[in-house]
Amino acid sequence: LTILPVLTILTILPVLTILTILPVLTILPIIPIIPVLPVLPVLPVTPATIIRWRECILS
């Protein structure tokens, strides 16, 4: 019984993360994203960190 909520969260979280990241990724230039993509699953990615990365890349 305790496993089900965990599985639900594990299923929903990636979907929410993708839905949050996708609009931001479309704003970013494509080429600088490519080296960052392998790092995304490792880091706790939030829109704020992506915006910060974007500012670093563009500056």
mmCIF file of the N, C-alpha and C atoms, coordinates in Angstrom:
data_MODEL
# 
_entry.id   MODEL 
# 
loop_
_atom_site.group_PDB 
_atom_site.id 
_atom_site.type_symbol 
_atom_site.label_atom_id 
_atom_site.label_alt_id 
_atom_site.label_comp_id 
_atom_site.label_asym_id 
_atom_site.label_entity_id 
_atom_site.label_seq_id 
_atom_site.pdbx_PDB_ins_code 
_atom_site.Cartn_x 
_atom_site.Cartn_y 
_atom_site.Cartn_z 
_atom_site.occupancy 
_atom_site.B_iso_or_equiv 
_atom_site.pdbx_formal_charge 
_atom_site.auth_seq_id 
_atom_site.auth_comp_id 
_atom_site.auth_asym_id 
_atom_site.auth_atom_id 
_atom_site.pdbx_PDB_model_num 
ATOM 1   N N  . LEU A 1 1  ? 0.824  -1.210 0.000   1.00 0.00 ? 1  LEU A N  1 
ATOM 2   C CA . LEU A 1 1  ? 0.000  0.000  0.000   1.00 0.00 ? 1  LEU A CA 1 
ATOM 3   C C  . LEU A 1 1  ? 0.864  1.269  0.000   1.00 0.00 ? 1  LEU A C  1 
ATOM 4   N N  . THR A 1 2  ? 2.004  1.209  0.672   1.00 0.00 ? 2  THR A N  1 
ATOM 5   C CA . THR A 1 2  ? 2.852  2.408  0.712   1.00 0.00 ? 2  THR A CA 1 
ATOM 6   C C  . THR A 1 2  ? 3.631  2.595  -0.591  1.00 0.00 ? 2  THR A C  1 
ATOM 7   N N  . ILE A 1 3  ? 3.727  1.532  -1.386  1.00 0.00 ? 3  ILE A N  1 
ATOM 8   C CA . ILE A 1 3  ? 4.497  1.622  -2.632  1.00 0.00 ? 3  ILE A CA 1 
ATOM 9   C C  . ILE A 1 3  ? 3.746  2.442  -3.681  1.00 0.00 ? 3  ILE A C  1 
ATOM 10  N N  . LEU A 1 4  ? 2.432  2.320  -3.714  1.00 0.00 ? 4  LEU A N  1 
ATOM 11  C CA . LEU A 1 4  ? 1.644  2.992  -4.747  1.00 0.00 ? 4  LEU A CA 1 
ATOM 12  C C  . LEU A 1 4  ? 1.841  4.512  -4.784  1.00 0.00 ? 4  LEU A C  1 
ATOM 13  N N  . PRO A 1 5  ? 1.750  5.219  -3.666  1.00 0.00 ? 5  PRO A N  1 
ATOM 14  C CA . PRO A 1 5  ? 1.971  6.675  -3.737  1.00 0.00 ? 5  PRO A CA 1 
ATOM 15  C C  . PRO A 1 5  ? 3.367  7.022  -4.245  1.00 0.00 ? 5  PRO A C  1 
ATOM 16  N N  . VAL A 1 6  ? 4.369  6.221  -3.873  1.00 0.00 ? 6  VAL A N  1 
ATOM 17  C CA . VAL A 1 6  ? 5.738  6.474  -4.331  1.00 0.00 ? 6  VAL A CA 1 
ATOM 18  C C  . VAL A 1 6  ? 5.823  6.311  -5.839  1.00 0.00 ? 6  VAL A C  1 
ATOM 19  N N  . LEU A 1 7  ? 5.221  5.247  -6.344  1.00 0.00 ? 7  LEU A N  1 
ATOM 20  C CA . LEU A 1 7  ? 5.222  5.012  -7.788  1.00 0.00 ? 7  LEU A CA 1 
ATOM 21  C C  . LEU A 1 7  ? 4.494  6.132  -8.526  1.00 0.00 ? 7  LEU A C  1 
ATOM 22  N N  . THR A 1 8  ? 3.400  6.589  -7.928  1.00 0.00 ? 8  THR A N  1 
ATOM 23  C CA . THR A 1 8  ? 2.643  7.674  -8.551  1.00 0.00 ? 8  THR A CA 1 
ATOM 24  C C  . THR A 1 8  ? 3.493  8.935  -8.627  1.00 0.00 ? 8  THR A C  1 
ATOM 25  N N  . ILE A 1 9  ? 4.167  9.255  -7.522  1.00 0.00 ? 9  ILE A N  1 
ATOM 26  C CA . ILE A 1 9  ? 5.026  10.441 -7.482  1.00 0.00 ? 9  ILE A CA 1 
ATOM 27  C C  . ILE A 1 9  ? 6.160  10.301 -8.491  1.00 0.00 ? 9  ILE A C  1 
ATOM 28  N N  . LEU A 1 10 ? 6.768  9.124  -8.544  1.00 0.00 ? 10 LEU A N  1 
ATOM 29  C CA . LEU A 1 10 ? 7.875  8.899  -9.477  1.00 0.00 ? 10 LEU A CA 1 
ATOM 30  C C  . LEU A 1 10 ? 7.416  8.997  -10.936 1.00 0.00 ? 10 LEU A C  1 
ATOM 31  N N  . THR A 1 11 ? 6.145  8.684  -11.157 1.00 0.00 ? 11 THR A N  1 
ATOM 32  C CA . THR A 1 11 ? 5.616  8.798  -12.516 1.00 0.00 ? 11 THR A CA 1 
ATOM 33  C C  . THR A 1 11 ? 5.277  10.245 -12.853 1.00 0.00 ? 11 THR A C  1 
ATOM 34  N N  . ILE A 1 12 ? 4.676  10.954 -11.893 1.00 0.00 ? 12 ILE A N  1 
ATOM 35  C CA . ILE A 1 12 ? 4.203  12.320 -12.143 1.00 0.00 ? 12 ILE A CA 1 
ATOM 36  C C  . ILE A 1 12 ? 5.369  13.309 -12.205 1.00 0.00 ? 12 ILE A C  1 
ATOM 37  N N  . LEU A 1 13 ? 6.344  13.146 -11.312 1.00 0.00 ? 13 LEU A N  1 
ATOM 38  C CA . LEU A 1 13 ? 7.437  14.118 -11.240 1.00 0.00 ? 13 LEU A CA 1 
ATOM 39  C C  . LEU A 1 13 ? 8.185  14.306 -12.560 1.00 0.00 ? 13 LEU A C  1 
ATOM 40  N N  . PRO A 1 14 ? 8.607  13.230 -13.238 1.00 0.00 ? 14 PRO A N  1 
ATOM 41  C CA . PRO A 1 14 ? 9.288  13.449 -14.518 1.00 0.00 ? 14 PRO A CA 1 
ATOM 42  C C  . PRO A 1 14 ? 8.404  14.161 -15.537 1.00 0.00 ? 14 PRO A C  1 
ATOM 43  N N  . VAL A 1 15 ? 7.114  13.833 -15.531 1.00 0.00 ? 15 VAL A N  1 
ATOM 44  C CA . VAL A 1 15 ? 6.191  14.476 -16.474 1.00 0.00 ? 15 VAL A CA 1 
ATOM 45  C C  . VAL A 1 15 ? 6.099  15.959 -16.171 1.00 0.00 ? 15 VAL A C  1 
ATOM 46  N N  . LEU A 1 16 ? 5.933  16.300 -14.888 1.00 0.00 ? 16 LEU A N  1 
ATOM 47  C CA . LEU A 1 16 ? 5.876  17.709 -14.497 1.00 0.00 ? 16 LEU A CA 1 
ATOM 48  C C  . LEU A 1 16 ? 7.174  18.422 -14.842 1.00 0.00 ? 16 LEU A C  1 
ATOM 49  N N  . THR A 1 17 ? 8.296  17.732 -14.597 1.00 0.00 ? 17 THR A N  1 
ATOM 50  C CA . THR A 1 17 ? 9.595  18.333 -14.893 1.00 0.00 ? 17 THR A CA 1 
ATOM 51  C C  . THR A 1 17 ? 9.726  18.613 -16.382 1.00 0.00 ? 17 THR A C  1 
ATOM 52  N N  . ILE A 1 18 ? 9.334  17.640 -17.196 1.00 0.00 ? 18 ILE A N  1 
ATOM 53  C CA . ILE A 1 18 ? 9.422  17.813 -18.652 1.00 0.00 ? 18 ILE A CA 1 
ATOM 54  C C  . ILE A 1 18 ? 8.514  18.949 -19.102 1.00 0.00 ? 18 ILE A C  1 
ATOM 55  N N  . LEU A 1 19 ? 7.294  18.987 -18.569 1.00 0.00 ? 19 LEU A N  1 
ATOM 56  C CA . LEU A 1 19 ? 6.359  20.038 -18.954 1.00 0.00 ? 19 LEU A CA 1 
ATOM 57  C C  . LEU A 1 19 ? 6.871  21.414 -18.536 1.00 0.00 ? 19 LEU A C  1 
ATOM 58  N N  . THR A 1 20 ? 7.621  21.452 -17.424 1.00 0.00 ? 20 THR A N  1 
ATOM 59  C CA . THR A 1 20 ? 8.177  22.721 -16.965 1.00 0.00 ? 20 THR A CA 1 
ATOM 60  C C  . THR A 1 20 ? 9.376  23.130 -17.814 1.00 0.00 ? 20 THR A C  1 
ATOM 61  N N  . ILE A 1 21 ? 10.202 22.141 -18.184 1.00 0.00 ? 21 ILE A N  1 
ATOM 62  C CA . ILE A 1 21 ? 11.443 22.432 -18.898 1.00 0.00 ? 21 ILE A CA 1 
ATOM 63  C C  . ILE A 1 21 ? 11.191 22.746 -20.374 1.00 0.00 ? 21 ILE A C  1 
ATOM 64  N N  . LEU A 1 22 ? 10.265 22.019 -20.992 1.00 0.00 ? 22 LEU A N  1 
ATOM 65  C CA . LEU A 1 22 ? 10.068 22.161 -22.440 1.00 0.00 ? 22 LEU A CA 1 
ATOM 66  C C  . LEU A 1 22 ? 9.829  23.594 -22.902 1.00 0.00 ? 22 LEU A C  1 
ATOM 67  N N  . PRO A 1 23 ? 8.942  24.351 -22.260 1.00 0.00 ? 23 PRO A N  1 
ATOM 68  C CA . PRO A 1 23 ? 8.753  25.741 -22.720 1.00 0.00 ? 23 PRO A CA 1 
ATOM 69  C C  . PRO A 1 23 ? 10.031 26.565 -22.578 1.00 0.00 ? 23 PRO A C  1 
ATOM 70  N N  . VAL A 1 24 ? 10.812 26.275 -21.529 1.00 0.00 ? 24 VAL A N  1 
ATOM 71  C CA . VAL A 1 24 ? 12.056 27.019 -21.324 1.00 0.00 ? 24 VAL A CA 1 
ATOM 72  C C  . VAL A 1 24 ? 13.069 26.635 -22.395 1.00 0.00 ? 24 VAL A C  1 
ATOM 73  N N  . LEU A 1 25 ? 13.123 25.343 -22.722 1.00 0.00 ? 25 LEU A N  1 
ATOM 74  C CA . LEU A 1 25 ? 14.077 24.877 -23.728 1.00 0.00 ? 25 LEU A CA 1 
ATOM 75  C C  . LEU A 1 25 ? 13.790 25.486 -25.098 1.00 0.00 ? 25 LEU A C  1 
ATOM 76  N N  . THR A 1 26 ? 12.520 25.732 -25.387 1.00 0.00 ? 26 THR A N  1 
ATOM 77  C CA . THR A 1 26 ? 12.193 26.317 -26.687 1.00 0.00 ? 26 THR A CA 1 
ATOM 78  C C  . THR A 1 26 ? 12.676 27.765 -26.760 1.00 0.00 ? 26 THR A C  1 
ATOM 79  N N  . ILE A 1 27 ? 12.794 28.424 -25.600 1.00 0.00 ? 27 ILE A N  1 
ATOM 80  C CA . ILE A 1 27 ? 13.293 29.800 -25.567 1.00 0.00 ? 27 ILE A CA 1 
ATOM 81  C C  . ILE A 1 27 ? 14.801 29.822 -25.792 1.00 0.00 ? 27 ILE A C  1 
ATOM 82  N N  . LEU A 1 28 ? 15.475 28.806 -25.244 1.00 0.00 ? 28 LEU A N  1 
ATOM 83  C CA . LEU A 1 28 ? 16.937 28.757 -25.319 1.00 0.00 ? 28 LEU A CA 1 
ATOM 84  C C  . LEU A 1 28 ? 17.408 28.498 -26.739 1.00 0.00 ? 28 LEU A C  1 
ATOM 85  N N  . PRO A 1 29 ? 18.603 29.010 -27.072 1.00 0.00 ? 29 PRO A N  1 
ATOM 86  C CA . PRO A 1 29 ? 19.213 28.582 -28.331 1.00 0.00 ? 29 PRO A CA 1 
ATOM 87  C C  . PRO A 1 29 ? 19.547 27.094 -28.259 1.00 0.00 ? 29 PRO A C  1 
ATOM 88  N N  . ILE A 1 30 ? 19.406 26.380 -29.355 1.00 0.00 ? 30 ILE A N  1 
ATOM 89  C CA . ILE A 1 30 ? 19.512 24.919 -29.345 1.00 0.00 ? 30 ILE A CA 1 
ATOM 90  C C  . ILE A 1 30 ? 20.940 24.449 -29.060 1.00 0.00 ? 30 ILE A C  1 
ATOM 91  N N  . ILE A 1 31 ? 21.934 25.052 -29.710 1.00 0.00 ? 31 ILE A N  1 
ATOM 92  C CA . ILE A 1 31 ? 23.298 24.520 -29.648 1.00 0.00 ? 31 ILE A CA 1 
ATOM 93  C C  . ILE A 1 31 ? 23.870 24.502 -28.220 1.00 0.00 ? 31 ILE A C  1 
ATOM 94  N N  . PRO A 1 32 ? 23.737 25.571 -27.422 1.00 0.00 ? 32 PRO A N  1 
ATOM 95  C CA . PRO A 1 32 ? 24.292 25.504 -26.061 1.00 0.00 ? 32 PRO A CA 1 
ATOM 96  C C  . PRO A 1 32 ? 23.598 24.473 -25.175 1.00 0.00 ? 32 PRO A C  1 
ATOM 97  N N  . ILE A 1 33 ? 22.377 24.063 -25.523 1.00 0.00 ? 33 ILE A N  1 
ATOM 98  C CA . ILE A 1 33 ? 21.654 23.089 -24.693 1.00 0.00 ? 33 ILE A CA 1 
ATOM 99  C C  . ILE A 1 33 ? 22.282 21.701 -24.803 1.00 0.00 ? 33 ILE A C  1 
ATOM 100 N N  . ILE A 1 34 ? 22.763 21.367 -25.992 1.00 0.00 ? 34 ILE A N  1 
ATOM 101 C CA . ILE A 1 34 ? 23.191 19.993 -26.262 1.00 0.00 ? 34 ILE A CA 1 
ATOM 102 C C  . ILE A 1 34 ? 24.225 19.493 -25.250 1.00 0.00 ? 34 ILE A C  1 
ATOM 103 N N  . PRO A 1 35 ? 25.286 20.265 -24.907 1.00 0.00 ? 35 PRO A N  1 
ATOM 104 C CA . PRO A 1 35 ? 26.231 19.773 -23.891 1.00 0.00 ? 35 PRO A CA 1 
ATOM 105 C C  . PRO A 1 35 ? 25.599 19.691 -22.496 1.00 0.00 ? 35 PRO A C  1 
ATOM 106 N N  . VAL A 1 36 ? 24.537 20.453 -22.254 1.00 0.00 ? 36 VAL A N  1 
ATOM 107 C CA . VAL A 1 36 ? 23.918 20.490 -20.921 1.00 0.00 ? 36 VAL A CA 1 
ATOM 108 C C  . VAL A 1 36 ? 22.978 19.304 -20.718 1.00 0.00 ? 36 VAL A C  1 
ATOM 109 N N  . LEU A 1 37 ? 22.380 18.809 -21.798 1.00 0.00 ? 37 LEU A N  1 
ATOM 110 C CA . LEU A 1 37 ? 21.363 17.763 -21.691 1.00 0.00 ? 37 LEU A CA 1 
ATOM 111 C C  . LEU A 1 37 ? 21.776 16.538 -20.881 1.00 0.00 ? 37 LEU A C  1 
ATOM 112 N N  . PRO A 1 38 ? 23.009 15.990 -21.047 1.00 0.00 ? 38 PRO A N  1 
ATOM 113 C CA . PRO A 1 38 ? 23.375 14.822 -20.232 1.00 0.00 ? 38 PRO A CA 1 
ATOM 114 C C  . PRO A 1 38 ? 23.426 15.136 -18.737 1.00 0.00 ? 38 PRO A C  1 
ATOM 115 N N  . VAL A 1 39 ? 23.583 16.408 -18.384 1.00 0.00 ? 39 VAL A N  1 
ATOM 116 C CA . VAL A 1 39 ? 23.697 16.805 -16.979 1.00 0.00 ? 39 VAL A CA 1 
ATOM 117 C C  . VAL A 1 39 ? 22.315 16.946 -16.341 1.00 0.00 ? 39 VAL A C  1 
ATOM 118 N N  . LEU A 1 40 ? 21.307 17.233 -17.160 1.00 0.00 ? 40 LEU A N  1 
ATOM 119 C CA . LEU A 1 40 ? 19.968 17.525 -16.638 1.00 0.00 ? 40 LEU A CA 1 
ATOM 120 C C  . LEU A 1 40 ? 19.419 16.464 -15.680 1.00 0.00 ? 40 LEU A C  1 
ATOM 121 N N  . PRO A 1 41 ? 19.513 15.145 -16.012 1.00 0.00 ? 41 PRO A N  1 
ATOM 122 C CA . PRO A 1 41 ? 18.941 14.167 -15.092 1.00 0.00 ? 41 PRO A CA 1 
ATOM 123 C C  . PRO A 1 41 ? 19.672 14.110 -13.752 1.00 0.00 ? 41 PRO A C  1 
ATOM 124 N N  . VAL A 1 42 ? 20.932 14.549 -13.735 1.00 0.00 ? 42 VAL A N  1 
ATOM 125 C CA . VAL A 1 42 ? 21.743 14.443 -12.521 1.00 0.00 ? 42 VAL A CA 1 
ATOM 126 C C  . VAL A 1 42 ? 21.407 15.575 -11.550 1.00 0.00 ? 42 VAL A C  1 
ATOM 127 N N  . LEU A 1 43 ? 21.282 16.780 -12.094 1.00 0.00 ? 43 LEU A N  1 
ATOM 128 C CA . LEU A 1 43 ? 21.073 17.944 -11.238 1.00 0.00 ? 43 LEU A CA 1 
ATOM 129 C C  . LEU A 1 43 ? 19.599 18.103 -10.893 1.00 0.00 ? 43 LEU A C  1 
ATOM 130 N N  . PRO A 1 44 ? 19.317 18.675 -9.721  1.00 0.00 ? 44 PRO A N  1 
ATOM 131 C CA . PRO A 1 44 ? 17.929 19.046 -9.438  1.00 0.00 ? 44 PRO A CA 1 
ATOM 132 C C  . PRO A 1 44 ? 17.571 20.246 -10.302 1.00 0.00 ? 44 PRO A C  1 
ATOM 133 N N  . VAL A 1 45 ? 16.826 20.007 -11.355 1.00 0.00 ? 45 VAL A N  1 
ATOM 134 C CA . VAL A 1 45 ? 16.581 21.057 -12.342 1.00 0.00 ? 45 VAL A CA 1 
ATOM 135 C C  . VAL A 1 45 ? 15.279 21.770 -12.030 1.00 0.00 ? 45 VAL A C  1 
ATOM 136 N N  . THR A 1 46 ? 15.378 23.087 -11.901 1.00 0.00 ? 46 THR A N  1 
ATOM 137 C CA . THR A 1 46 ? 14.193 23.912 -11.732 1.00 0.00 ? 46 THR A CA 1 
ATOM 138 C C  . THR A 1 46 ? 14.255 24.993 -12.797 1.00 0.00 ? 46 THR A C  1 
ATOM 139 N N  . PRO A 1 47 ? 13.123 25.600 -13.115 1.00 0.00 ? 47 PRO A N  1 
ATOM 140 C CA . PRO A 1 47 ? 13.155 26.695 -14.090 1.00 0.00 ? 47 PRO A CA 1 
ATOM 141 C C  . PRO A 1 47 ? 14.161 27.775 -13.701 1.00 0.00 ? 47 PRO A C  1 
ATOM 142 N N  . ALA A 1 48 ? 14.310 28.017 -12.400 1.00 0.00 ? 48 ALA A N  1 
ATOM 143 C CA . ALA A 1 48 ? 15.250 29.048 -11.951 1.00 0.00 ? 48 ALA A CA 1 
ATOM 144 C C  . ALA A 1 48 ? 16.683 28.703 -12.341 1.00 0.00 ? 48 ALA A C  1 
ATOM 145 N N  . THR A 1 49 ? 17.082 27.439 -12.158 1.00 0.00 ? 49 THR A N  1 
ATOM 146 C CA . THR A 1 49 ? 18.458 27.065 -12.505 1.00 0.00 ? 49 THR A CA 1 
ATOM 147 C C  . THR A 1 49 ? 18.657 27.126 -14.011 1.00 0.00 ? 49 THR A C  1 
ATOM 148 N N  . ILE A 1 50 ? 17.629 26.771 -14.777 1.00 0.00 ? 50 ILE A N  1 
ATOM 149 C CA . ILE A 1 50 ? 17.745 26.828 -16.239 1.00 0.00 ? 50 ILE A CA 1 
ATOM 150 C C  . ILE A 1 50 ? 17.907 28.272 -16.688 1.00 0.00 ? 50 ILE A C  1 
ATOM 151 N N  . ILE A 1 51 ? 17.130 29.168 -16.075 1.00 0.00 ? 51 ILE A N  1 
ATOM 152 C CA . ILE A 1 51 ? 17.247 30.585 -16.420 1.00 0.00 ? 51 ILE A CA 1 
ATOM 153 C C  . ILE A 1 51 ? 18.638 31.084 -16.068 1.00 0.00 ? 51 ILE A C  1 
ATOM 154 N N  . ARG A 1 52 ? 19.173 30.620 -14.932 1.00 0.00 ? 52 ARG A N  1 
ATOM 155 C CA . ARG A 1 52 ? 20.519 31.018 -14.532 1.00 0.00 ? 52 ARG A CA 1 
ATOM 156 C C  . ARG A 1 52 ? 21.546 30.505 -15.535 1.00 0.00 ? 52 ARG A C  1 
ATOM 157 N N  . TRP A 1 53 ? 21.382 29.230 -15.961 1.00 0.00 ? 53 TRP A N  1 
ATOM 158 C CA . TRP A 1 53 ? 22.288 28.674 -16.980 1.00 0.00 ? 53 TRP A CA 1 
ATOM 159 C C  . TRP A 1 53 ? 22.207 29.486 -18.249 1.00 0.00 ? 53 TRP A C  1 
ATOM 160 N N  . ARG A 1 54 ? 20.984 29.865 -18.631 1.00 0.00 ? 54 ARG A N  1 
ATOM 161 C CA . ARG A 1 54 ? 20.788 30.623 -19.866 1.00 0.00 ? 54 ARG A CA 1 
ATOM 162 C C  . ARG A 1 54 ? 21.524 31.959 -19.767 1.00 0.00 ? 54 ARG A C  1 
ATOM 163 N N  . GLU A 1 55 ? 21.441 32.603 -18.607 1.00 0.00 ? 55 GLU A N  1 
ATOM 164 C CA . GLU A 1 55 ? 22.142 33.872 -18.434 1.00 0.00 ? 55 GLU A CA 1 
ATOM 165 C C  . GLU A 1 55 ? 23.648 33.670 -18.520 1.00 0.00 ? 55 GLU A C  1 
ATOM 166 N N  . CYS A 1 56 ? 24.138 32.553 -17.943 1.00 0.00 ? 56 CYS A N  1 
ATOM 167 C CA . CYS A 1 56 ? 25.574 32.262 -18.008 1.00 0.00 ? 56 CYS A CA 1 
ATOM 168 C C  . CYS A 1 56 ? 26.000 31.995 -19.446 1.00 0.00 ? 56 CYS A C  1 
ATOM 169 N N  . ILE A 1 57 ? 25.188 31.232 -20.173 1.00 0.00 ? 57 ILE A N  1 
ATOM 170 C CA . ILE A 1 57 ? 25.530 30.879 -21.558 1.00 0.00 ? 57 ILE A CA 1 
ATOM 171 C C  . ILE A 1 57 ? 25.540 32.133 -22.428 1.00 0.00 ? 57 ILE A C  1 
ATOM 172 N N  . LEU A 1 58 ? 24.561 32.993 -22.225 1.00 0.00 ? 58 LEU A N  1 
ATOM 173 C CA . LEU A 1 58 ? 24.432 34.165 -23.090 1.00 0.00 ? 58 LEU A CA 1 
ATOM 174 C C  . LEU A 1 58 ? 25.430 35.258 -22.738 1.00 0.00 ? 58 LEU A C  1 
ATOM 175 N N  . SER A 1 59 ? 25.899 35.254 -21.488 1.00 0.00 ? 59 SER A N  1 
ATOM 176 C CA . SER A 1 59 ? 26.812 36.335 -21.099 1.00 0.00 ? 59 SER A CA 1 
ATOM 177 C C  . SER A 1 59 ? 28.233 36.047 -21.575 1.00 0.00 ? 59 SER A C  1 
# 
